[in-house]
Amino acid sequence: MRNGFYNSLLKVVNAIGTSFGLKSLNVSLWGIASDTGTLNTINIFFAVLVIGLVVWIVSNISQKQVGAMRIPQHNSYAPGTYVPTDKYHYTVELYNPFSRMIRDYLRDFVDASYYWIAEQGRTVCDTVRRVYTGDVGNYVDYIVFLLALLVFVPMVWNPW
């Protein structure tokens, strides 16, 4: 029955794919066969099932051997240590050691990123500054060039 169930699901997926214009899949009783290989869904299902059972068994055995006990929610943030009465969470400065380790590297990366962005912005501004010089003669040149372009381009090439 499971084979038929997977087969029917694969046929539905195949029908959806062909409705989008994709090539039809070779759906068999066990999965999908193609030029590059086969997808055996039954084997994948049983592999996932076996791995899940192994994880569950190891988890149960380790809990029994260690003598694990349920910890209440309010005691889970400072297991085995004194909880200060003025703080609800003991993890206020939990990431400080990690922050100290990467602070210099992060600062270098951020500084380099800012310098790169500033250099790109400076390049764009210099380009714009070359175009907008403030000289009226340059602006007249731009207008004449644009009008010539609008007149001569349709003579050679008909874009519209």
Sine and cosine of phi, psi and omega as CSV:
sin_phi,cos_phi,sin_psi,cos_psi,sin_omega,cos_omega
0.00,0.00,-0.62,0.78,0.00,-1.00
-0.90,0.44,-0.63,0.78,0.01,-1.00
-0.85,0.52,-0.67,0.74,0.02,-1.00
-0.92,0.40,-0.58,0.82,0.02,-1.00
-0.91,0.42,-0.75,0.67,0.02,-1.00
-0.91,0.42,-0.63,0.78,0.01,-1.00
-0.88,0.48,-0.68,0.73,-0.01,-1.00
-0.93,0.36,-0.59,0.80,0.06,-1.00
-0.90,0.43,-0.67,0.74,0.01,-1.00
-0.91,0.41,-0.57,0.82,0.04,-1.00
-0.92,0.39,-0.60,0.80,0.05,-1.00
-0.91,0.41,-0.70,0.72,0.03,-1.00
-0.89,0.46,-0.65,0.76,0.03,-1.00
-0.89,0.45,-0.66,0.75,0.01,-1.00
-0.91,0.42,-0.63,0.78,0.04,-1.00
-0.90,0.43,-0.70,0.71,0.00,-1.00
-0.89,0.46,-0.67,0.74,0.00,-1.00
-0.94,0.34,-0.46,0.89,0.05,-1.00
-0.93,0.37,-0.41,0.91,0.07,-1.00
-1.00,0.02,0.05,1.00,0.05,-1.00
1.00,-0.03,0.19,0.98,0.04,-1.00
-0.99,0.14,0.32,-0.95,0.00,-1.00
-0.94,0.33,0.60,-0.80,-0.03,-1.00
-0.93,0.37,0.61,-0.79,0.03,-1.00
-1.00,0.05,0.45,-0.89,0.07,-1.00
-1.00,0.00,1.00,0.02,-0.06,-1.00
-1.00,0.06,0.85,-0.53,0.02,-1.00
-0.93,-0.38,-0.10,-1.00,-0.01,-1.00
-0.91,0.42,-0.51,0.86,-0.09,-1.00
-0.98,-0.17,-0.28,0.96,-0.04,-1.00
0.26,-0.96,-0.68,-0.74,-0.04,-1.00
-0.86,-0.51,0.77,-0.64,0.08,-1.00
-0.94,-0.34,0.74,-0.68,0.01,-1.00
-0.65,-0.76,-0.01,-1.00,0.01,-1.00
-0.92,0.39,-0.49,0.87,-0.05,-1.00
-1.00,0.02,-0.22,0.98,0.01,-1.00
0.45,-0.89,-0.18,-0.98,-0.01,-1.00
-0.85,-0.53,0.51,-0.86,0.10,-1.00
-0.93,-0.36,0.95,-0.30,-0.04,-1.00
-0.99,-0.15,0.99,-0.16,-0.10,-1.00
-0.94,0.33,-0.49,0.87,0.01,-1.00
-0.92,0.39,-0.69,0.72,0.03,-1.00
-0.90,0.44,-0.64,0.77,0.03,-1.00
-0.90,0.44,-0.68,0.74,0.02,-1.00
-0.86,0.51,-0.73,0.68,-0.02,-1.00
-0.94,0.35,-0.54,0.84,0.06,-1.00
-0.91,0.42,-0.70,0.72,0.04,-1.00
-0.90,0.43,-0.64,0.77,0.03,-1.00
-0.89,0.46,-0.72,0.69,0.00,-1.00
-0.90,0.43,-0.69,0.73,0.02,-1.00
-0.89,0.45,-0.65,0.76,0.05,-1.00
-0.89,0.46,-0.66,0.75,0.04,-1.00
-0.91,0.42,-0.65,0.76,0.02,-1.00
-0.89,0.45,-0.69,0.72,0.02,-1.00
-0.89,0.45,-0.66,0.75,0.00,-1.00
-0.91,0.42,-0.68,0.73,0.00,-1.00
-0.91,0.42,-0.72,0.69,0.01,-1.00
-0.89,0.46,-0.64,0.77,0.02,-1.00
-0.89,0.45,-0.70,0.71,0.01,-1.00
-0.92,0.40,-0.67,0.74,0.00,-1.00
-0.91,0.42,-0.67,0.74,-0.02,-1.00
-0.92,0.38,-0.56,0.83,0.04,-1.00
-0.92,0.39,-0.61,0.79,0.00,-1.00
-0.95,0.32,-0.62,0.79,-0.03,-1.00
-0.95,0.31,-0.64,0.77,-0.04,-1.00
-0.98,0.19,-0.38,0.93,-0.07,-1.00
0.97,0.22,0.68,0.73,-0.06,-1.00
-0.89,0.45,0.60,-0.80,0.04,-1.00
-0.79,-0.62,0.39,-0.92,0.03,-1.00
-0.96,0.29,0.72,-0.69,0.01,-1.00
-0.96,-0.28,0.75,-0.66,0.04,-1.00
-0.90,0.43,0.37,-0.93,-0.08,-1.00
-0.86,0.51,-0.63,0.78,-0.07,-1.00
-0.97,0.24,-0.15,0.99,-0.01,-1.00
-0.95,-0.30,0.10,1.00,-0.12,-0.99
-1.00,0.09,-0.16,0.99,-0.07,-1.00
-1.00,-0.06,-0.21,0.98,0.02,-1.00
-0.60,-0.80,0.90,0.43,-0.09,-1.00
-0.91,0.41,0.86,-0.50,0.09,-1.00
0.99,0.12,0.03,1.00,0.00,-1.00
-0.87,-0.49,0.26,-0.97,0.02,-1.00
-0.94,0.35,0.72,-0.69,0.00,-1.00
-0.98,-0.19,0.88,-0.47,0.03,-1.00
-0.90,0.43,0.59,-0.80,-0.05,-1.00
-0.97,0.26,-0.37,0.93,-0.05,-1.00
-1.00,0.05,-0.12,0.99,0.00,-1.00
-0.86,-0.51,0.73,-0.69,0.07,-1.00
-0.97,0.24,-0.68,0.73,0.02,-1.00
-0.93,-0.37,0.71,-0.71,0.03,-1.00
-0.99,0.16,-0.18,0.98,-0.10,-0.99
-1.00,-0.06,0.52,0.85,-0.04,-1.00
-0.88,0.47,-0.69,0.73,-0.02,-1.00
-0.91,-0.42,0.68,0.73,-0.08,-1.00
-0.90,0.43,-0.61,0.79,-0.10,-0.99
-1.00,-0.04,0.14,0.99,0.00,-1.00
-0.86,0.51,-0.71,0.71,0.03,-1.00
-0.88,0.48,-0.67,0.75,0.03,-1.00
-0.91,0.42,-0.66,0.75,0.01,-1.00
-0.89,0.46,-0.66,0.75,0.04,-1.00
-0.90,0.44,-0.56,0.83,-0.03,-1.00
-0.94,0.35,-0.64,0.76,-0.11,-0.99
-0.98,-0.22,-0.01,1.00,-0.10,-0.99
-0.84,0.55,-0.74,0.68,-0.04,-1.00
-0.91,0.41,-0.68,0.73,0.01,-1.00
-0.90,0.43,-0.68,0.74,0.00,-1.00
-0.90,0.43,-0.66,0.75,0.02,-1.00
-0.88,0.47,-0.69,0.72,0.02,-1.00
-0.88,0.47,-0.69,0.73,0.00,-1.00
-0.90,0.44,-0.71,0.70,-0.02,-1.00
-0.91,0.41,-0.67,0.74,0.02,-1.00
-0.88,0.47,-0.70,0.71,0.01,-1.00
-0.89,0.46,-0.63,0.78,0.02,-1.00
-0.90,0.43,-0.69,0.72,0.02,-1.00
-0.90,0.44,-0.66,0.75,0.01,-1.00
-0.90,0.44,-0.64,0.77,0.02,-1.00
-0.90,0.43,-0.72,0.70,0.00,-1.00
-0.89,0.46,-0.66,0.75,0.01,-1.00
-0.90,0.43,-0.63,0.77,0.01,-1.00
-0.92,0.40,-0.64,0.77,0.05,-1.00
-0.91,0.42,-0.66,0.75,0.05,-1.00
-0.90,0.44,-0.64,0.77,0.04,-1.00
-0.89,0.45,-0.64,0.76,0.02,-1.00
-0.89,0.45,-0.70,0.71,0.02,-1.00
-0.89,0.46,-0.70,0.72,-0.01,-1.00
-0.91,0.42,-0.62,0.78,0.04,-1.00
-0.90,0.44,-0.62,0.78,0.03,-1.00
-0.90,0.44,-0.71,0.71,0.02,-1.00
-0.90,0.43,-0.61,0.79,0.00,-1.00
-0.90,0.43,-0.55,0.83,0.04,-1.00
-0.93,0.36,-0.53,0.85,0.00,-1.00
-0.98,0.20,-0.73,0.68,-0.02,-1.00
-0.99,-0.13,1.00,0.09,-0.08,-1.00
-1.00,0.06,-0.33,0.94,-0.09,-1.00
1.00,-0.01,-0.05,1.00,0.02,-1.00
-1.00,0.00,0.83,-0.56,-0.04,-1.00
-0.90,0.44,-0.55,0.83,0.02,-1.00
-0.87,0.49,-0.63,0.78,0.05,-1.00
-0.90,0.43,-0.66,0.75,0.00,-1.00
-0.91,0.42,-0.61,0.79,0.07,-1.00
-0.90,0.44,-0.65,0.76,0.06,-1.00
-0.86,0.50,-0.68,0.73,0.01,-1.00
-0.88,0.47,-0.69,0.73,-0.03,-1.00
-0.91,0.42,-0.70,0.71,0.00,-1.00
-0.90,0.44,-0.67,0.74,0.02,-1.00
-0.88,0.47,-0.69,0.73,0.01,-1.00
-0.90,0.43,-0.68,0.73,0.02,-1.00
-0.90,0.43,-0.65,0.76,0.04,-1.00
-0.89,0.45,-0.64,0.77,0.03,-1.00
-0.89,0.45,-0.68,0.73,0.00,-1.00
-0.93,0.38,-0.43,0.90,0.00,-1.00
-1.00,0.07,-0.73,0.68,-0.15,-0.99
-0.99,0.12,-0.47,0.88,-0.01,-1.00
-0.89,0.45,-0.71,0.71,0.03,-1.00
-0.91,0.41,-0.36,0.93,0.04,-1.00
-0.94,0.33,-0.60,0.80,-0.06,-1.00
-1.00,-0.05,-0.65,0.76,-0.12,-0.99
-0.68,-0.73,0.70,-0.71,-0.07,-1.00
-0.98,-0.22,1.00,0.05,-0.05,-1.00
-0.97,0.26,-0.39,0.92,0.01,-1.00
-0.77,-0.64,0.00,0.00,0.00,0.00
